[in-house]
Amino acid sequence: MPHPIVLRVSPSSPADRGGVLVGDALVAVNGVPPRDIIDYQQLVDGPDPILTVERSGLELELIIDKPAGTLVGMEISDALFDKVRTCDNHCEFCFIYQLPKGLRRTLYVKDDDYRLSFLYGNFTTLTRFTEADFERVITERLSPLYVSIHTTDPLLRAEMLRNRRGATSLRWLEHLLDAGVRVHGQIVLAPGINDGAHLEATLTDILFRFPKLASVGIVPLGVSKFTKEARMRPMTKDEARAAIGTVEEFAALARSIVGHPMMYCSDEFYLLGDVELPSREIYGDFEQLENGVGVTRAFEHEFIEREATGAKAHSGFFSSIDGAPALGYRAVRFRAKGFGQRRSTGTVSVAIISSTYGKLALDRVFRAAAQSPVDVIEVRNEFFGGNIAVTGLMSGQDVRRAIADVEYDRLLLPDVCLSEGRFIDGLDARELPRQVEVVPTDGASLAAALQGTAFPLIGGSHG
């Protein structure tokens, strides 16, 4: 089993005082080799844990002087120390199969690991879930989990997942809910396959078989120009409207049965169908924010009130765990070190760089705020093509092309399209032809930027 590497040690932390160095390999805690960061956190939570580390080919034991329940103060490289449980489904709608070659390696990892569901909020189909996994989830109270449902028709689910275990693996969902595990569900809606009458049947089954689900996010199929699946196609405007009607009808029924709407369409349905979004109150605690459910309403409220709503992407255990690596959706977007802050003075022209759906959402936000529209530079996603139009998947080459010839004093770039300062296609933001200000992707930050607060500059002459 490969050992995780220490990436950072906080100055004056217990780990620092105990002699832990960046580059050390973590072998064991109190003599026990941890399987993953869940084990690690539980082992180091007690008083004075003993870390066994490997350094320059030698194993050292370091006593970490700290009270129980306090942080060690170091970040390690991996979430899972044993082998990640990869997905053995072959879903025709899987976006990983629709990626071009040459992107960063981590984008091609197909996981179906319940631990990553708990840690990061990744969705699992449960087709590789076992009795031992169930026992650990219950014993260690690994909650919440996130489950891909797609359909409750056994044959159709097996067909969509291209895995015969897809027909039976939802039995684990029943067991988890009965054991008190909080679970959020997801349905990727593929037009002509699991929509229409199939969607109605699935939502009916959910109300009767899985009424304890915390939420169910219904999201549209994403289709890039790289798909090789003949049945995969973008949803039409009329199909989006039909899906909204079905989901809202069942959400009203759920409210009367279980006391909350439970079922939500992602914002993409409303933007594509040109339908008014539900009120902010409908979304409750915004528990499916990463699925694009309620993003516009949360952003709108933050923009108008000039303060955070608390509607943040849920991070499972990693919202508080010590040493957790920031990966995937929760990776560090941009490190501002080395870039000064400034404040705009006088009359300046400002534009926001955003995707096709981002522009539609911002137009609605500005109308709700009764504010004069701000120029939005729409970045059409030619890199992925198809119906890919969300801000988080904007590529560097598309952004570069969109801003090459524009004339604005300030260009505001939402940080959600960056991971460690790079776009999804690997382009470093410093390579952009114009300077941009990297702004956190929330309404309060955008409001502050438009009021003159400056954010870190990158690109252009700073490249």
N, C-alpha and C positions, 0 to 999 in steps of 0.2 A: 504494500500500500504506500503510495507516494506521500511524503510529508509536506504539509503546508509551510510556506515561507513567511517569516515576519516581514511585513512591508513597511510598517511605521511604528515607532515607539514614542508615546507622548512624553515630552520633557517633564522630569520630576515625578512621573507616575510610578506606581509600584513596580511595573515592569522595568522601567528605566533604572530605578534604584536597585532592583534585583539583578541587573547586569544583562538583561536581554538586549541583543543588538539586531539592527536591521540586517536581514540575510540569514538569520538563524532558521533552521528547520525544526519545527515542533514535532517531537517524537512521541511524547506522552505527557500526561498530567496526573500527578500522584501515582505514577507507575502504570496508568491505563492509557493505551493508545486510543484517542478519540476517533470515532468513525466520521464525524462531521462537526460542524460548528455548534450544533445543538448539544452534542455530548460535551464539547469543549466548554461551552458556557456553563453547563451544569457542574462540570468538574472544577472550574475556576471560581465558582460562586462562593465556595466555602472559604474559611480563613486560611491564610498562609499556604496556598497551593505550591506544590513543587513541580516545576517545569523541567522536563528532560528535552534538551535541544541538541541538535547536531551542528557543530561549527568547525569548519576546516577538517572534516573527517573524524572529529572527536565528539563523543557524547558528554555533555555537561549537565549537572543537576543544579538548578537555580531556585532558591527559596524566595518566593514573592511575599513580602511582608505586607499584609493587608487584612482588614476585618472582613468578615463574611458579608456578602451582599454588595460589596463595592467593586468598582471596575479595576481591571488589571492595567489597562492603558496601552494596548497594542492592537494593531490591525494585521490580520493574516490574509494570505493570498487566495484562499479557496473557501467555498461554503461546504463542499463535500470532500472528505479526505479519501474515502474509498471511491470506487468507480461510480460516476453518475449513471443512474438508470435511464438509458436512452429509450426513446419511443419505438415500439415495434409495429405501430400503425403505419399505414401508407395512404393517408387521407388525400383524396384528389384535390381538396381545397387548401391543403397545407401551404402556408406562405413560404416556408423554407424551400420547398421545391420550386418556387417561383423567383428565387434570387439568382442574379447573374453570378458568374464566377469572379473571383478576385476580391471579394469583400473580406472583412476581418473574420478570422476563423471562428470566433465564438458565435457568429450569426448563423452558422450552419449546424449548430448542435441541436438536435431534436431530443428534448428530455420528456420523460413521463414519470418523473420522480416526485412522490408525494412530499418529500422533504423540501423540494424547491417550491412546491405549492404552498407549504406552510411558511417558508422563509421569505419568499419573494412575491407570492401571489400568482405564480405561474399556474396555468390550468392543466389538470391531469385528467385523462380519460378513465383512469382506474383499471385499465386492461392489464397492467402488470402488478396490481395491488395484491397482497397476500395476507394470509392469516397473521403472520408475524408482523407485517406492517400495521395491520389493524390493532394488534395488541400494543404495539409501541405508541401509536397515535392515542389510544385510550389511556394507557399507563402514564405517558408523559404529557398528556393534555395538549397535543399539538393541534391547536385551533386558532384561527379559522383555516379551512382548506378551500381550494377552488377547483371545481369539477366541470369539465366539458361534457355537456349533455347532448346537444345537437338534435337528437330525437329520442323519444322513448319507445319507438317501434323497434323491436329487437332485430328484425331482418334488415330494416333500412339503416339502423345504426351500424351493424356489421358491414353493410355495403359501403356506407360513407367512410368508415374507418379502415376499410379493407383489412379487417381483422375479425375472425369469427368470435373472439372473446368480447368484442364490442356488443354482442347480443346479450351477454349476461353480466357484464361488469358493473352495471348500475345497481346490482344487488348490494354492492358495497356502499353505495350512497345511502340506501335505506338503513343499513347497519350503522353507519357513521351518524346519521341524524338521530336514530333511536338511542345512540350512546351519548347524545348531547353535544356532539361536535358541531360547531357553527360552520356552515358550508355555503359558499356562493356558487351559483351555477352560470353557465354560459351556453348560448345557442348561436352558432355561426349559421346564418340563413343563406342557403344557396338556392337561387331562384329556379323553380321547376323541379326541385329535388326534395327539400324538407320544408317548404313554405306552404301556403294555402291550407288545404285540409290537413296536411301532416302537421303543420304548426299548431292548428287548433287542437288536434289530438294530443300533441305533446304537452301543451299548456294545460289541457284537461287532466292528463295523467299527473302532471306536477302538482296540481291542486289536491288530487286525491291520494297520490302515492308519496309525494315529497312535500307536504305542507309546511314542514319545519325549515325548508330552505330559507336562508336569510335574504337572498336576492337572486334574480335571474336576469342577466344582461343578454339582450338579443342584438347581435351585431351583423352588419351586412358582409357578404363575401368580398374579400379583397382579391382582385384579379390583376396581375401584372402582365406585361407583354411577353414575359418569359414562360408563362404557363404552357404546358403540353397537354392539358386535359380538355378534351373537346366539349364536355358538359359545363365547364366553368365559364360563366359570363357575368358581366355586371348587371346589377339590378336596375330596372327601369323606374321612372318616376311613379308610374301607376302601381308597380309592385311594391315600392317603398310605402306608398300611401295605404295600400291594402294591409301590409304588415303592421303599420302603425295602428290602423283600426282594430285589427285582431288583438294585438298586445294590449292596447288600452282598454278594450272590452274585458279581457281576462284580468287585467290589473284591477279594474273596478270590482270584479267578482272576488278577486283575492282579498281586497280590502274588507269586503263584507264577511268573508270566511275566516281569514287569519289576522285581520286587523291592520294590514299594511299592503301597499300595492304589489310588492314582491317582484313583479315583472316590469322591465323597462327596455324600451328601444334606445339604442345609442343615438347620439345627436346626428350622426350621418344620415339616418333615415329621414329626419325632419328637414335637414338641409337639402338632401336630394329631392324629397317630395314637396319642398316649399310649403311646409306645414308649420304652424306655430308650435313652439316647444311647450311642454308642460311647465307649470309654475315651479319655482325653486323649491317650494315646500314639499312637492311630490317626491323629490329625490331623497328626502330624509338626511342621512349622514353621508350621502354621495359614496356609497360603498363599492360602486363599479366605475369609479372615475377613470381608471386605466383603460377601461373598455370604451371610453368615450361617452359614458352615460352621465348626462348632467353637466358636462364640461362647460357648455356655453352659459348656462344659468349661474354656475358657481363663479365663472369669470366675470359675468355681468355684475353680480352682486359685489364682488371685490372691486371692480372698476368704479362702480357708483359710490360705494361706501368708503373707498380708499383704504380698505383694511382686509386682511385675510379672513376668509370664511371658516378656515379650519378644514376645508374640503381638499384634502391632499390624497395623493395616490397611496393606497393602503400598502403597508410593507410587511404585514405579518409580524413575525418575531423580530425582524430586523429593524423595527422602529425603535428598539431599545437595546438590542444585543451588543455587547462589547466585542469589538474586534471583527465585526462582520464586513466582508468585502463588498464594496458598492459595485454591483454588476447590473447589466441589462437596463431596465427602465430606471433603476435607481443609481446608475453610474454617475460619477461626477460629470456634470455637463461642460463646465468650463472653469479653469483655474485662473483667477484674475491676477495672480502674483506677477509683478513686473509691469502692470498696466495701471497708469494713474487714473484718478477720477477727476472729472471736471464738471463745471456747471455752466449750462448755456446762458448766454446773456444776449439781450437785444432780440431782434426779429430773426428767426431762423425757420427754414423749411424742414419738415420732418416727414418721414415715411416709414411705415411698418412693412417688413418683409414677411410674407405669410403664404400659405398654400391656398389652393382653390377653396377647400372647405373652411380654412382659417379666415379667408376674406369674407365668405358668406356669414360666418359666425360673428366676426367683428362688425360687419354692417348692422347686424341685429343688436349687438351690444351698444353701438353708438346711438341707434334709434331709441333704445330703452333708456339710455342716459340723457336723451334730449341734447346730445352734443353734436356739433357740426362734424361731419365725417372727416376722418383723418385719411390721408392718402395711404392706400395699401398696395404694395407692389406684389401682384399675384405671381407666384412661382408655379408654373405648370410642370407637373412631374413627368418629364420626358425620360428620365433615367429608368423608372419602373414602368411608365406607360399605363395602359389599362385604365382602371378606375381609381388608382392610388392617388389620393388628393388630401391626405392629412399632413399637418405641419411636422409631426415627428419623423416623417419619412422624406422630408425634403433633402435632396442630394446637394453636395457642394457645387457640382458642375451646373446644376439647374439654377441655384442661387447666383452663382458667378455670372451666368448668362443674363439673368433677369436684372441685375444691378449694373451691368457693364457700362451702360450709356445713360443712366439716370442722373439727374442733377438735384440733389438735396443736401442740405447742410448736415443732417443727421439721418442715419439709417438704423432702425431698431430691429435686431434679429432675435427672435425667441430662442432661449437656450435649449428647448426641448429637442431641437434638431441636431444637437451636438452631444458627443460622448468623449470626454477628455479633450475637448477642443476640436474634434474631428466630426465631419459629416458621415452619414452612413456609407457613402462611396469611398471613404478614406481621405477625402480632401481636408487638409488642415485649414481651419478658418483664417489663419494668417496669410493664406495664399489668395484670399479674395482680392479683387482689383480695387475695391473701395473700402475705406474704414467703416466698420459697423460697430454699434454698441450692443453687447450681448446682455439681454434683459431677461430675468427670470420669467417663466411662462405662467404668470398669474395676473389677475386684473389689477391688483393694488400696485404691482411693480410697473405695469404699463401706464397706469394713471400717473404715477410719480414721474416716469420718463417724459410723458407729454406735458407735465407741469414744469419741466426744466431740470429735474434731477438727472445727472449723467451716470451712465454705467460704463464698465470697462470697454475700452476701444481695442479692436483687433482688426488686422487686415490692412490693405493699402500700404502706406509708408511704414506702418508698424509691422509689416509682414516679415 
